[in-house]
Amino acid sequence: MGKTKWKADEMEMTINFKSIRIAYVFSILALFGYCIYILITENELPLIPFIIFCGELCLFYLTKLCLTKKITRGNRDEEHN
């Protein structure tokens, strides 16, 4: 029997994207809360969790910017025709 490629439908893709967003927000809030807690209790900023926190935010905004440019680039060509 041959393997068939499985493609997710729109509903499943929407559920996956919402799950990813919720997990991302939880991760960001947990790291932020941890950094604030350590900063208040020990009066020093935990370097590694803070770097991960900043890296996640930078990666999110950079990929959002790049993907937005890539997707809207095709739409600009259609408007001029």
C-alpha positions in Angstrom: 0.0 0.0 0.0 1.3 3.4 -0.9 1.7 6.2 1.5 -0.7 9.1 1.0 0.2 12.6 2.0 -2.0 13.8 4.8 -3.1 17.4 4.8 -4.8 19.2 7.7 -8.1 20.9 7.0 -8.9 24.5 7.9 -10.5 23.6 11.2 -7.5 21.6 12.4 -5.0 24.2 11.2 -7.0 26.9 13.2 -7.0 24.7 16.3 -3.2 24.0 15.9 -2.4 27.7 15.5 -4.5 28.7 18.6 -2.8 26.0 20.6 0.6 27.2 19.6 -0.3 30.8 20.4 -1.6 29.8 23.9 1.6 27.8 24.6 3.7 30.7 23.4 1.9 33.2 25.6 2.2 30.9 28.6 6.0 30.5 27.9 6.5 34.2 27.7 4.5 35.0 30.8 6.2 32.2 32.8 9.7 33.4 31.9 8.7 37.1 32.6 7.2 36.1 35.9 10.2 34.1 36.9 12.6 36.9 36.0 10.6 39.4 38.0 10.3 37.1 41.0 14.1 36.4 41.1 14.8 40.1 40.5 12.6 41.1 43.5 13.7 38.3 45.9 17.4 38.1 45.0 17.9 41.5 43.6 19.6 40.2 40.4 18.3 39.4 37.0 18.6 35.7 36.0 20.6 35.9 32.8 19.7 32.7 30.9 15.9 32.9 31.4 16.0 36.6 30.5 18.0 35.8 27.3 15.4 33.1 26.3 12.6 35.6 27.0 14.2 38.3 24.8 15.1 35.7 22.1 11.5 34.5 21.9 10.1 38.0 21.6 12.7 39.0 18.9 12.2 35.8 17.0 8.4 36.3 17.1 8.5 39.8 15.8 11.2 39.1 13.1 9.4 36.2 11.7 6.1 38.1 11.8 7.8 41.0 9.9 9.4 38.7 7.3 6.3 36.6 6.7 4.1 39.7 6.4 6.5 41.2 3.8 6.6 37.9 1.9 2.8 37.5 1.8 2.0 41.1 1.0 4.6 41.3 -1.7 2.4 39.1 -3.9 -0.7 41.2 -3.2 1.0 44.4 -4.3 1.7 43.0 -7.8 -2.0 42.1 -8.2 -3.1 45.6 -7.3 -1.1 47.2 -10.1 -2.6 45.0 -12.9 
